[in-house]
Structures are given as structure tokens and as C-alpha cells.
Amino acid sequence: MFIQTETTPNDDSLKFIPGVPVMGEGTAEFLDIKSALKSPLAIRLMGIEGVIEVFYGPDFVTVSKDPETAWSVIKPEVYAMLMEHFSSGEPLFRSEEDRESAGPQDTRILDTDSETVAMIKELLETRVRPAIMEDGGDIEYRNFTDDGIVQLKLKGSCRGCSSSTVTLKSGIERMLVHYIPEVKGVEEVLGQEEEIALNEFQKLEEKLAKEHGHEKKESR
């Protein structure tokens, strides 16, 4: 088995292509050990020091690392684990229920969707998602607001990527506004895990700022 790697617009994410189907259809994202429990491979990959996210695409696995850890340290372990998994024939998920719950349900058109929402989902699924997967990432439809804003969550290599804002605005927004007059714009929304992490980071920053201010007072 020969596993290829491709760079992505995000320096901290690499796309690994094993040459065999991964999800086949759909995607799955693992941001922590708890979510990775559904997949034996994801658990092992998340156990590598420095790995912070694992993302499955139809025929690729995107691994994201923290900025402090070098790829030269992580890549050999990722290669070995992918090689072992895809050579063994072991299932990707512990059960079919785990597989179904891990994949996105966001662009499935529901009976309760308005005509506009159905059109948005159709465009995201057929035009946007394939293009973003080329870069090892994905998008998730979250909401269409009363004032015409489509809210999307970025996944895989797109998460935390500096060019993702450009992708949202110049790519996705321009296309949706062009085809669907009711759409006025596109904005990124954070997942629950990201909001918690952001809140913790802000608390830490505030604490450090207070301590720094206290030190300044004492040095006077």
C-alpha cells in the first residue's frame, strides 16, 4: 500500500490518501477522544502527541496538529497507523450506528425546509462540498437567518485556516448570492467545542492581563 500526502491551505493540516475508500460517502470529524471512541483508527490517531483533530473524507484522512509540533515527528506515526488499519481490513467504525451518527446530516433536505433552504443545501452539497474536500476540509450547514445570512461551520483543514475567510466570502458567499437572491451573506459559526475552548482562552488572557497589571503596580 502506498499512502500519498497532500498539503492543504492550512499549514497545520495534512491530507493523507491511502488509495482505498475511507468513508466512501460523507465525512466524519473527531475533535477529541470522546468523539473518536466511535472509530478505532481515530482513537489511535488522536493518541499521537500533537494531533488535535482527525477528519475522514470519502477517500482521504486529514490530520491536524498543534502549531508547536513538527510534521517530521507526527508523520511517521500517522503513516504507520494508516498502513496498519487499511491493510488489516478492520472496519472504520465500531458499528453502523456509530458510522451514521458521525457523518454530516446537514444537507439532507427535510420536509420542513423552505424552498430557499432546500436550494442552499443543494448548492452546498453539489457545488461547494466537493471543492472544499479537495483541500482536505468540509463545511456544515447550520442555519439560514431571517435577515438572509447562511451560517456555516468549517471542518477539517478549513478549521482555523487563515484563508478560510476568503473561501467563505469570495467563494461560497458569491456563489450562493448569485444563484439565490434571498441570500444576503455567509458567516462562520463555531461548534460547541470551539466556543468552550475560545472561552477558556479568553479567561486565561484576562487572568494573565490582570497578573501583568498587578506586577506593574508592584514595580512602581
ZIGI-V919775 format. One record per pair of residues at least 12 apart in sequence whose ideal C-beta (glycine too) atoms are under 10 Angstrom apart, sorted by the first residue. I is the first residue (numbers start at 1). J is the second residue. If there is no record, write none. Layout:
I/J
I/J
//
This chain:
1/18
1/19
1/20
1/82
1/83
1/84
1/86
1/87
2/17
2/18
2/19
2/83
3/16
3/17
3/18
3/19
3/20
3/60
3/61
3/78
3/79
3/80
3/82
3/83
3/86
4/16
4/17
4/18
4/19
4/60
5/17
5/60
5/63
5/71
5/75
5/78
5/79
6/60
6/62
6/134
6/135
6/136
6/157
7/71
7/135
7/136
7/157
8/62
8/64
8/134
8/135
8/136
8/137
8/156
8/157
8/158
8/161
8/163
9/135
9/136
9/137
9/157
9/158
9/161
9/162
9/163
9/164
9/166
9/167
10/62
10/64
10/135
10/136
10/137
10/156
10/157
10/158
10/159
10/160
10/161
10/162
10/163
10/164
11/65
11/67
11/71
11/157
11/161
11/162
12/50
12/52
12/53
12/63
12/64
12/65
12/66
12/67
12/68
12/69
12/71
12/157
12/159
12/160
12/161
13/52
13/53
13/55
13/62
13/63
13/64
13/65
13/135
13/136
13/137
13/156
13/157
13/158
13/159
13/160
13/161
14/60
14/61
14/62
14/63
14/64
14/65
14/71
14/74
14/75
14/78
14/136
14/157
15/55
15/57
15/60
15/61
15/62
15/63
15/133
15/134
15/135
15/136
15/137
15/156
15/157
16/45
16/60
16/61
16/62
16/63
16/75
16/78
16/79
16/81
16/82
16/136
17/57
17/59
17/60
17/61
17/82
17/136
18/59
18/60
18/61
18/79
18/82
18/83
18/85
18/86
18/87
19/59
19/60
19/86
20/59
20/86
20/87
21/58
21/59
21/60
21/86
21/92
22/41
22/55
22/56
22/57
22/58
22/59
22/60
22/61
22/82
22/85
22/86
22/92
23/55
23/56
23/57
23/58
23/59
23/60
23/61
23/92
23/93
23/99
23/102
23/103
24/56
24/57
24/58
24/59
24/92
24/99
25/58
25/103
26/56
26/57
26/58
26/99
26/100
26/102
26/103
26/104
26/105
26/129
26/138
27/55
27/56
27/57
27/58
27/60
27/62
27/102
27/103
27/104
27/129
27/133
27/137
27/138
27/139
27/140
27/155
27/156
28/42
28/54
28/55
28/56
28/57
28/92
28/93
28/98
28/99
28/100
28/101
28/102
28/103
28/104
28/138
28/155
29/42
29/53
29/54
29/55
29/56
29/62
29/102
29/103
29/104
29/137
29/138
29/140
29/153
29/155
29/156
29/159
29/191
30/42
30/43
30/45
30/46
30/51
30/53
30/54
30/55
30/56
30/102
31/46
31/52
31/53
31/54
31/55
31/64
31/155
31/159
31/191
31/192
31/193
31/194
31/197
32/46
32/52
32/53
32/193
33/46
33/47
34/46
34/193
35/53
35/54
35/102
35/193
36/53
36/54
36/102
37/94
37/98
38/92
38/93
38/94
38/95
38/97
38/98
38/99
38/101
38/102
39/54
39/56
39/85
39/91
39/92
39/93
39/94
39/98
39/99
39/102
40/85
40/88
40/90
40/91
40/92
40/93
40/94
41/54
41/56
41/61
41/81
41/82
41/84
41/85
41/86
41/88
41/90
41/91
41/92
41/93
42/54
42/55
42/56
42/61
42/92
42/93
42/102
43/94
44/77
44/78
44/80
44/81
44/82
44/84
44/85
45/61
45/63
45/74
45/77
45/78
45/81
45/82
45/85
46/63
47/77
47/81
48/63
48/65
48/69
48/73
48/74
48/75
48/76
48/77
48/78
48/80
48/81
49/65
49/66
49/69
49/73
49/74
49/77
50/63
50/64
50/65
50/66
50/67
50/68
50/69
50/70
50/71
50/73
50/74
50/77
51/63
51/64
51/65
51/66
51/69
51/74
51/77
51/78
52/64
52/65
52/66
52/67
52/69
52/159
52/160
53/65
53/66
53/155
53/156
53/157
53/159
53/160
53/193
54/78
54/156
55/133
55/136
55/137
55/138
55/155
55/156
55/157
55/158
55/159
56/92
56/93
56/99
56/102
56/103
56/138
56/156
57/129
57/132
57/133
57/134
57/136
57/137
57/138
57/155
57/156
57/157
58/130
58/133
59/133
60/133
60/134
60/136
60/156
61/78
61/81
61/82
61/85
61/86
61/92
61/136
61/156
62/133
62/135
62/136
62/137
62/138
62/155
62/156
62/157
62/158
62/159
63/75
63/77
63/78
63/81
63/82
63/136
63/156
63/157
64/136
64/137
64/156
64/157
64/159
64/160
64/161
65/78
67/160
104/125
104/129
104/138
104/139
104/140
104/141
104/153
104/155
105/140
105/141
106/121
106/124
106/125
106/129
106/138
106/139
106/140
106/141
106/142
106/152
106/153
107/120
107/121
107/122
107/123
107/124
107/125
107/126
107/128
107/129
107/139
107/140
107/141
108/121
108/125
108/141
109/121
109/122
109/125
113/144
114/144
114/182
115/180
115/182
116/144
116/148
116/150
116/180
116/181
116/182
116/183
117/141
117/143
117/144
117/150
117/180
117/182
119/176
119/179
119/180
119/182
119/183
120/141
120/144
120/150
120/152
120/176
120/179
120/180
120/182
120/183
120/186
121/141
121/144
122/179
122/180
123/150
123/172
123/175
123/176
123/178
123/179
123/180
123/183
124/139
124/140
124/141
124/150
124/152
124/172
124/175
124/176
125/139
125/141
127/171
127/172
127/175
127/176
127/179
128/141
128/152
128/167
128/171
128/172
128/175
128/176
129/141
131/167
131/171
131/172
131/175
132/154
132/155
132/156
132/157
132/158
132/164
132/167
132/171
132/172
133/156
133/157
133/158
135/156
135/157
135/158
135/161
135/163
135/164
135/167
136/155
136/156
136/157
136/158
136/161
137/154
137/155
137/156
137/157
137/158
137/159
137/161
137/164
137/167
138/153
138/154
138/155
138/156
138/157
138/158
138/159
139/152
139/153
139/154
139/155
139/156
139/158
139/164
139/167
139/168
139/172
139/186
139/188
140/152
140/153
140/154
140/155
140/189
140/191
141/153
142/187
142/188
142/189
142/190
142/191
143/187
143/189
144/176
144/180
144/182
144/183
145/184
145/185
145/187
147/184
147/185
148/176
148/177
148/180
148/181
148/182
148/183
148/184
148/185
149/173
149/183
149/184
149/185
149/186
149/187
149/189
150/168
150/172
150/173
150/176
150/177
150/180
150/182
150/183
150/184
150/185
150/186
150/187
151/185
151/186
151/187
151/188
151/189
152/168
152/172
152/173
152/176
152/186
152/187
152/188
152/189
153/188
153/189
153/190
153/191
153/194
154/167
154/168
154/188
154/189
154/190
154/191
154/194
155/191
158/188
159/188
159/190
159/191
159/194
160/194
164/188
165/187
165/188
167/186
167/188
168/185
168/186
168/187
168/188
169/185
169/186
169/187
169/188
171/186
172/186
173/185
173/186
173/187
174/186
//
